[in-house]
């Protein structure tokens, strides 16, 4: 759950999302998370366009000339951060031509590393 929620904090920070947590509730022994996110108008790119646009926006494709859905984003003093699940259905190209990743994940070797990055980025006390 911690990783899921902090992925949204990181998406807000790096990609300009406005994902908001409104609450949590239990129903029939299942935890539900209530989030909102503004609609992002646009279209899904093909793979080559996705890579081209994201690289033009400063992300680095982890494995060039492959369809590996992992990119590195520059986290400044937090270092490079691996963004995963970046594929055609999780990127929207807006009318401005900007690629907007949605529903992606941020990968860290340990929870402590994630905590440290969140603190360095000013997203966690």
MDTraj code that builds the backbone (N, CA, C; nanometers):
import mdtraj as md
import numpy as np

residues = "UNK UNK UNK UNK UNK UNK UNK UNK UNK UNK UNK UNK UNK UNK UNK UNK UNK UNK UNK UNK UNK UNK UNK UNK UNK UNK UNK UNK UNK UNK UNK UNK UNK UNK UNK UNK UNK UNK UNK UNK UNK UNK UNK UNK UNK UNK UNK UNK UNK UNK UNK UNK UNK UNK UNK UNK UNK UNK UNK UNK UNK UNK UNK UNK UNK UNK UNK UNK UNK UNK UNK UNK UNK UNK UNK UNK UNK UNK UNK UNK UNK UNK UNK UNK UNK UNK UNK UNK UNK UNK UNK UNK UNK UNK UNK UNK UNK UNK UNK UNK UNK UNK UNK UNK UNK UNK UNK UNK UNK UNK UNK UNK UNK UNK UNK UNK UNK UNK UNK UNK UNK UNK UNK UNK UNK".split()
xyz = np.array([
    [0.0829, -0.1185, 0.0000],
    [0.0000, 0.0000, 0.0000],
    [0.0881, 0.1259, 0.0000],
    [0.1953, 0.1227, 0.0793],
    [0.2856, 0.2386, 0.0856],
    [0.3427, 0.2699, -0.0522],
    [0.3866, 0.1666, -0.1228],
    [0.4442, 0.1862, -0.2554],
    [0.3396, 0.2417, -0.3515],
    [0.2193, 0.1877, -0.3461],
    [0.1111, 0.2326, -0.4331],
    [0.0826, 0.3815, -0.4122],
    [0.0677, 0.4207, -0.2876],
    [0.0342, 0.5609, -0.2590],
    [0.1502, 0.6549, -0.2903],
    [0.2725, 0.6135, -0.2603],
    [0.3849, 0.7017, -0.2890],
    [0.4171, 0.7059, -0.4385],
    [0.3781, 0.6030, -0.5142],
    [0.3895, 0.6122, -0.6596],
    [0.3091, 0.7322, -0.7108],
    [0.1929, 0.7557, -0.6514],
    [0.1109, 0.8699, -0.6932],
    [0.1763, 1.0026, -0.6549],
    [0.2381, 1.0078, -0.5377],
    [0.3131, 1.1293, -0.5010],
    [0.4237, 1.1577, -0.6020],
    [0.4950, 1.0540, -0.6394],
    [0.6043, 1.0691, -0.7348],
    [0.5526, 1.1075, -0.8735],
    [0.4402, 1.0510, -0.9155],
    [0.3812, 1.0882, -1.0449],
    [0.3381, 1.2349, -1.0433],
    [0.2814, 1.2791, -0.9322],
    [0.2457, 1.4209, -0.9202],
    [0.3705, 1.5074, -0.9338],
    [0.4761, 1.4663, -0.8690],
    [0.6001, 1.5443, -0.8687],
    [0.6671, 1.5465, -1.0062],
    [0.6880, 1.4312, -1.0653],
    [0.7646, 1.4227, -1.1895],
    [0.6838, 1.4515, -1.3152],
    [0.5561, 1.4182, -1.3152],
    [0.4784, 1.4273, -1.4387],
    [0.3655, 1.5289, -1.4325],
    [0.3600, 1.6062, -1.3240],
    [0.2587, 1.7111, -1.3148],
    [0.1178, 1.6581, -1.2967],
    [0.1044, 1.5357, -1.2491],
    [-0.0289, 1.4825, -1.2205],
    [-0.0894, 1.5583, -1.1033],
    [-0.2177, 1.5407, -1.0852],
    [-0.2875, 1.5985, -0.9706],
    [-0.3737, 1.4884, -0.9087],
    [-0.3084, 1.3766, -0.8758],
    [-0.3781, 1.2639, -0.8153],
    [-0.3965, 1.2955, -0.6673],
    [-0.5195, 1.2823, -0.6198],
    [-0.5502, 1.3159, -0.4804],
    [-0.6137, 1.1981, -0.4077],
    [-0.5676, 1.1783, -0.2855],
    [-0.6231, 1.0748, -0.1993],
    [-0.7387, 1.1363, -0.1209],
    [-0.8566, 1.0751, -0.1333],
    [-0.9740, 1.1255, -0.0620],
    [-1.0100, 1.0397, 0.0577],
    [-0.9627, 0.9182, 0.0592],
    [-0.9935, 0.8356, 0.1747],
    [-0.9682, 0.6888, 0.1494],
    [-0.9829, 0.6152, 0.2579],
    [-0.9699, 0.4698, 0.2574],
    [-1.0913, 0.4147, 0.3300],
    [-1.1403, 0.3007, 0.2864],
    [-1.2481, 0.2375, 0.3608],
    [-1.2438, 0.0863, 0.3404],
    [-1.2981, 0.0158, 0.4378],
    [-1.3087, -0.1297, 0.4293],
    [-1.4510, -0.1665, 0.3913],
    [-1.4616, -0.2646, 0.3042],
    [-1.5914, -0.3192, 0.2694],
    [-1.5714, -0.4669, 0.2413],
    [-1.6451, -0.5495, 0.3104],
    [-1.6354, -0.6946, 0.2962],
    [-1.4897, -0.7415, 0.3057],
    [-1.4200, -0.6919, 0.4064],
    [-1.2811, -0.7281, 0.4368],
    [-1.1805, -0.6849, 0.3298],
    [-1.2188, -0.5921, 0.2438],
    [-1.1277, -0.5409, 0.1421],
    [-1.1050, -0.3916, 0.1645],
    [-0.9801, -0.3513, 0.1568],
    [-0.9457, -0.2102, 0.1676],
    [-0.9635, -0.1448, 0.0311],
    [-1.0366, -0.0350, 0.0291],
    [-1.0579, 0.0421, -0.0931],
    [-0.9904, 0.1775, -0.0775],
    [-0.9299, 0.2244, -0.1844],
    [-0.8623, 0.3529, -0.1866],
    [-0.9404, 0.4427, -0.2810],
    [-0.9791, 0.5602, -0.2321],
    [-1.0553, 0.6538, -0.3133],
    [-0.9632, 0.7658, -0.3591],
    [-0.9346, 0.7662, -0.4895],
    [-0.8464, 0.8654, -0.5506],
    [-0.9217, 0.9383, -0.6608],
    [-0.8773, 1.0598, -0.6907],
    [-0.9248, 1.1283, -0.8098],
    [-0.8040, 1.1757, -0.8882],
    [-0.8256, 1.1888, -1.0178],
    [-0.7225, 1.2388, -1.1071],
    [-0.7943, 1.3086, -1.2225],
    [-0.7521, 1.4294, -1.2567],
    [-0.8170, 1.4967, -1.3697],
    [-0.7994, 1.4173, -1.4991],
    [-0.8969, 1.4297, -1.5849],
    [-0.8927, 1.3643, -1.7152],
    [-0.7781, 1.4228, -1.7970],
    [-0.7021, 1.3376, -1.8624],
    [-0.5938, 1.3814, -1.9500],
    [-0.6384, 1.3507, -2.0926],
    [-0.6666, 1.4558, -2.1701],
    [-0.7134, 1.4390, -2.3069],
    [-0.5952, 1.4116, -2.3990],
    [-0.6144, 1.3208, -2.4916],
    [-0.5098, 1.2920, -2.5877],
    [-0.5274, 1.1541, -2.6471],
    [-0.4164, 1.1008, -2.6920],
    [-0.4180, 0.9706, -2.7581],
    [-0.2989, 0.8883, -2.7095],
    [-0.3075, 0.7594, -2.7280],
    [-0.1971, 0.6713, -2.6925],
    [-0.1007, 0.6634, -2.8109],
    [0.0291, 0.6759, -2.7861],
    [0.1271, 0.6688, -2.8949],
    [0.1630, 0.5238, -2.9270],
    [0.2271, 0.5054, -3.0417],
    [0.2865, 0.3740, -3.0657],
    [0.4208, 0.3723, -2.9922],
    [0.4846, 0.2567, -2.9882],
    [0.6059, 0.2409, -2.9069],
    [0.7172, 0.3377, -2.9463],
    [0.7452, 0.3492, -3.0746],
    [0.8555, 0.4346, -3.1189],
    [0.8317, 0.5810, -3.0825],
    [0.7083, 0.6279, -3.0990],
    [0.6761, 0.7662, -3.0627],
    [0.6870, 0.7855, -2.9117],
    [0.6408, 0.6883, -2.8358],
    [0.6493, 0.6941, -2.6898],
    [0.7946, 0.7153, -2.6465],
    [0.8842, 0.6326, -2.6978],
    [1.0256, 0.6424, -2.6615],
    [1.0815, 0.7779, -2.7039],
    [1.0522, 0.8186, -2.8262],
    [1.1038, 0.9460, -2.8778],
    [1.0575, 1.0641, -2.7919],
    [0.9298, 1.0677, -2.7595],
    [0.8767, 1.1800, -2.6813],
    [0.9305, 1.1808, -2.5387],
    [0.9315, 1.0637, -2.4749],
    [0.9801, 1.0603, -2.3365],
    [1.1285, 1.0949, -2.3291],
    [1.2070, 1.0485, -2.4240],
    [1.3487, 1.0842, -2.4243],
    [1.3669, 1.2332, -2.4494],
    [1.2841, 1.2926, -2.5349],
    [1.2904, 1.4373, -2.5589],
    [1.2533, 1.5155, -2.4329],
    [1.1749, 1.4515, -2.3447],
    [1.1343, 1.5145, -2.2188],
    [1.2319, 1.4827, -2.1054],
    [1.3442, 1.4178, -2.1386],
    [1.4489, 1.3959, -2.0397],
    [1.4531, 1.2590, -1.9754],
    [1.3599, 1.1709, -2.0056],
    [1.3667, 1.0354, -1.9519],
    [1.4639, 0.9545, -2.0363],
    [1.5220, 0.8539, -1.9761],
    [1.6195, 0.7705, -2.0448],
    [1.5659, 0.6281, -2.0507],
    [1.5525, 0.5759, -2.1722],
    [1.5042, 0.4389, -2.1894],
    [1.6107, 0.3443, -2.1346],
    [1.5718, 0.2546, -2.0462],
    [1.6693, 0.1691, -1.9791],
    [1.7452, 0.0788, -2.0761],
    [1.6752, 0.0248, -2.1721],
    [1.7400, -0.0693, -2.2635],
    [1.7093, -0.0265, -2.4066],
    [1.7990, 0.0545, -2.4626],
    [1.7821, 0.1069, -2.5979],
    [1.7548, -0.0059, -2.6966],
    [1.6764, 0.0276, -2.7995],
    [1.6429, -0.0669, -2.9073],
    [1.5712, -0.1918, -2.8565],
    [1.4951, -0.1774, -2.7492],
    [1.4130, -0.2876, -2.6999],
    [1.2742, -0.2321, -2.6695],
    [1.1827, -0.3191, -2.6377],
    [1.0488, -0.2757, -2.5969],
    [1.0349, -0.2864, -2.4446],
    [1.1472, -0.2785, -2.3761],
    [1.1492, -0.2806, -2.2301],
    [1.0777, -0.1552, -2.1787],
    [0.9782, -0.1715, -2.0939],
    [0.8946, -0.0589, -2.0512],
    [0.9478, 0.0077, -1.9239],
    [1.0792, 0.0333, -1.9232],
    [1.1430, 0.0958, -1.8077],
    [1.2245, 0.2164, -1.8540],
    [1.2079, 0.3259, -1.7811],
    [1.2786, 0.4493, -1.8112],
    [1.3354, 0.5060, -1.6815],
    [1.4424, 0.5812, -1.6938],
    [1.5007, 0.6504, -1.5794],
    [1.4605, 0.7970, -1.5859],
    [1.4213, 0.8521, -1.4715],
    [1.3912, 0.9942, -1.4612],
    [1.4945, 1.0554, -1.3667],
    [1.5399, 1.1735, -1.3992],
    [1.6394, 1.2420, -1.3166],
    [1.5715, 1.2986, -1.1931],
    [1.6074, 1.2452, -1.0773],
    [1.5512, 1.2911, -0.9511],
    [1.6380, 1.3943, -0.8819],
    [1.7273, 1.4580, -0.9561],
    [1.8147, 1.5594, -0.8960],
    [1.8992, 1.4978, -0.7866],
    [1.8954, 1.5581, -0.6689],
    [1.9777, 1.5081, -0.5586],
    [1.9320, 1.3712, -0.5080],
    [1.8148, 1.3252, -0.5508],
    [1.7677, 1.1907, -0.5145],
    [1.8257, 1.0863, -0.6096],
    [1.8950, 1.1309, -0.7139],
    [1.9530, 1.0385, -0.8116],
    [1.8523, 0.9992, -0.9180],
    [1.8935, 0.9154, -1.0094],
    [1.8025, 0.8656, -1.1123],
    [1.7070, 0.7648, -1.0510],
    [1.5814, 0.7737, -1.0910],
    [1.4774, 0.6871, -1.0363],
    [1.4160, 0.6082, -1.1517],
    [1.4027, 0.4775, -1.1309],
    [1.3493, 0.3896, -1.2343],
    [1.1966, 0.3969, -1.2364],
    [1.1428, 0.4257, -1.3544],
    [0.9980, 0.4300, -1.3758],
    [0.9624, 0.3068, -1.4591],
    [0.8692, 0.2279, -1.4093],
    [0.8343, 0.1030, -1.4767],
    [0.6887, 0.1040, -1.5236],
    [0.6543, 0.0060, -1.6016],
    [0.5199, -0.0100, -1.6582],
    [0.4857, 0.1054, -1.7531],
    [0.5895, 0.1553, -1.8211],
    [0.5730, 0.2652, -1.9154],
    [0.5535, 0.2031, -2.0541],
    [0.4278, 0.1845, -2.0918],
    [0.3973, 0.1254, -2.2217],
    [0.2888, 0.2076, -2.2894],
    [0.2533, 0.1694, -2.4104],
    [0.1625, 0.2485, -2.4928],
    [0.0308, 0.2826, -2.4235],
    [-0.0252, 0.1918, -2.3468],
    [-0.1527, 0.2175, -2.2798],
    [-0.1380, 0.3058, -2.1565],
    [-0.0136, 0.3265, -2.1108],
    [0.0094, 0.4077, -1.9911],
    [0.0756, 0.5414, -2.0229],
    [0.0669, 0.5833, -2.1482],
    [0.1168, 0.7147, -2.1872],
    [0.0121, 0.7785, -2.2774],
    [-0.0161, 0.9048, -2.2512],
    [-0.1095, 0.9804, -2.3338],
    [-0.0332, 1.0969, -2.3944],
    [-0.0460, 1.1142, -2.5259],
    [0.0126, 1.2285, -2.5935],
    [-0.0955, 1.3352, -2.6013],
    [-0.0691, 1.4485, -2.5375],
    [-0.1643, 1.5581, -2.5343],
    [-0.1538, 1.6403, -2.6629],
    [-0.2502, 1.7289, -2.6868],
    [-0.2521, 1.8121, -2.8077],
    [-0.1241, 1.8939, -2.8212],
    [-0.0620, 1.9274, -2.7093],
    [0.0628, 2.0051, -2.7104],
    [0.1812, 1.9229, -2.7607],
    [0.1629, 1.7910, -2.7729],
    [0.2706, 1.7017, -2.8133],
    [0.3484, 1.6440, -2.6972],
    [0.3129, 1.6840, -2.5762],
    [0.3806, 1.6311, -2.4573],
    [0.3273, 1.4920, -2.4249],
    [0.4184, 1.4017, -2.3912],
    [0.3807, 1.2669, -2.3477],
    [0.3566, 1.2704, -2.1974],
    [0.2422, 1.2182, -2.1557],
    [0.2044, 1.2198, -2.0145],
    [0.1871, 1.0769, -1.9646],
    [0.2882, 1.0246, -1.8882],
    [0.2734, 0.8894, -1.8328],
    [0.1624, 0.8853, -1.7277],
    [0.0846, 0.7793, -1.7301],
    [-0.0205, 0.7574, -1.6301],
    [-0.0073, 0.6146, -1.5770],
    [-0.0458, 0.5961, -1.4534],
    [-0.0490, 0.4625, -1.3934],
    [0.0844, 0.3881, -1.4060],
    [0.1939, 0.4629, -1.3917],
    [0.3261, 0.4003, -1.3941],
    [0.3727, 0.3779, -1.2505],
    [0.4801, 0.3052, -1.2364],
    [0.5321, 0.2729, -1.1038],
    [0.6772, 0.3180, -1.0939],
    [0.7202, 0.3421, -0.9729],
    [0.8569, 0.3845, -0.9456],
    [0.9231, 0.2744, -0.8653],
    [1.0397, 0.2315, -0.9110],
    [1.1057, 0.1158, -0.8524],
    [1.2279, 0.1587, -0.7713],
    [1.2376, 0.1067, -0.6517],
    [1.3505, 0.1327, -0.5625],
    [1.4002, -0.0016, -0.5095],
    [1.5305, -0.0119, -0.4841],
    [1.5829, -0.1400, -0.4345],
    [1.5275, -0.1797, -0.2977],
    [1.4981, -0.0807, -0.2132],
    [1.4457, -0.1098, -0.0791],
    [1.3459, -0.0011, -0.0403],
    [1.2678, -0.0294, 0.0618],
    [1.1744, 0.0714, 0.1137],
    [1.2519, 0.1906, 0.1709],
    [1.3665, 0.1640, 0.2326],
    [1.4485, 0.2723, 0.2883],
    [1.4972, 0.3666, 0.1775],
    [1.5317, 0.3099, 0.0630],
    [1.5750, 0.3920, -0.0502],
    [1.4596, 0.4786, -0.0999],
    [1.3393, 0.4226, -0.1029],
    [1.2206, 0.4997, -0.1420],
    [1.1979, 0.6127, -0.0419],
    [1.2050, 0.5826, 0.0875],
    [1.1881, 0.6856, 0.1910],
    [1.2883, 0.7989, 0.1707],
    [1.4135, 0.7622, 0.1505],
    [1.5191, 0.8620, 0.1334],
    [1.4902, 0.9515, 0.0128],
    [1.4529, 0.8919, -0.0993],
    [1.4218, 0.9708, -0.2195],
    [1.3037, 1.0633, -0.1940],
    [1.2005, 1.0147, -0.1276],
    [1.0840, 1.0984, -0.0974],
    [1.1222, 1.2171, -0.0089],
    [1.2100, 1.1927, 0.0881],
    [1.2554, 1.3017, 0.1755],
    [1.3387, 1.4027, 0.0977],
    [1.4328, 1.3550, 0.0175],
    [1.5194, 1.4428, -0.0604],
    [1.4369, 1.5279, -0.1567],
    [1.3314, 1.4699, -0.2125],
    [1.2457, 1.5435, -0.3063],
    [1.1467, 1.6360, -0.2357],
    [1.1450, 1.6321, -0.1016],
    [1.0530, 1.7172, -0.0256],
    [0.9108, 1.6665, -0.0242],
    [0.8921, 1.5381, -0.0495],
    [0.7577, 1.4809, -0.0539],
    [0.7200, 1.4067, 0.0737],
    [0.8148, 1.3939, 0.1651],
    [0.7933, 1.3157, 0.2881],
    [0.8737, 1.3791, 0.3999],
    [0.8147, 1.3889, 0.5155],
    [0.8865, 1.4420, 0.6323],
    [0.9640, 1.3339, 0.7029],
])
top = md.Topology()
chain = top.add_chain()
for i, resn in enumerate(residues, 1):
    res = top.add_residue(resn, chain, resSeq=i)
    for name in ("N", "CA", "C"):
        top.add_atom(name, md.element.get_by_symbol(name[0]), res)
traj = md.Trajectory(xyz[None], top)
